[in-house]
Amino acid sequence: MKKSQDNLFYFDVSKNNPEKILDKFYVFDEKNLHLGEYISNTKDVKNILITIRTLQTKNENEEVVDKYFLELSRIMNKFSNCSEFACFINACDSFLDYAKNDIALLKKITNLYFEKRVLNETVPEEWIQAIIDSNAPAKKGKCGENKLLWILGKSGFAEVFGWEDFLKKQKCVAKFSSIFSIKDVRKRLGIKLATKKQDKKLDLIIKFENRIYICEAKHLNTGGGGQDKQISELIEIVSLKEKNKNISYISFLDGVYSNIIIGGADGGGKLIKQRQEIKKYLKKNLSNFWVNTAGFVALFENK
């Protein structure tokens, strides 16, 4: 087993091995397995909308029209949220389940839809898949966590789901959860975990012999206000200090914005300040780490 290096070594590994533009853990390029069900339901929704509009145009009795509004409410389900009508519901500051269960609201939104949008019978497969694709960012919440579990698994770290296994094994990893709660982690492992938000739950607890690594993982592809907040959270993690030198904090950042944060390219004042803070806390807290994918692999591959 190779000797572990200091935290600046792993920072430099990260800097010298930038993130790839496409990372398989965050790519959702396959067609949705339920595409047929989305298409079928979208057709049903459109057919009922066309029926309602036709009946309204013919000044049909309101009771008759209401039956179709009830039918529209009935058929709208989880496979309706990729229809143009469901997207329009979102544009009306509402959401599918709410409109579905409020017939008066459903009527108002439907009439607005007839007035403001084009209604036709076609349901191209590529439209539905495109709407599904546009929601891909919402699927990325646990991708970084799963990626790190995969990397750790390749190095022999077994994922455990209870304290008995965690305390017994020499190499393992656990997700923060109701079992591995902030309160229990502090109590059982003697960790302060003194973030500004006292109940802040991080991502992973990694154990190697008598060492404990607390890891926060984030994925960023662009800069901006929301991203600056996430960078600040990662900087706070590497600023944390424990009396027990066998306890480390890891700030893991992947995505192409990671290359900008730790790279040597010129940046604005905020970027320069962020880099300076990262380096300052790494030098101050030698047990803590700031890594990207390559740095994380290097940190655990020889343990």
Order of alpha helices (4+ residues) and beta strands (2+ residues): alpha-alpha-alpha-alpha-alpha-alpha-alpha-alpha-beta-alpha-beta-alpha-beta-beta-alpha-beta-alpha-alpha-beta-alpha
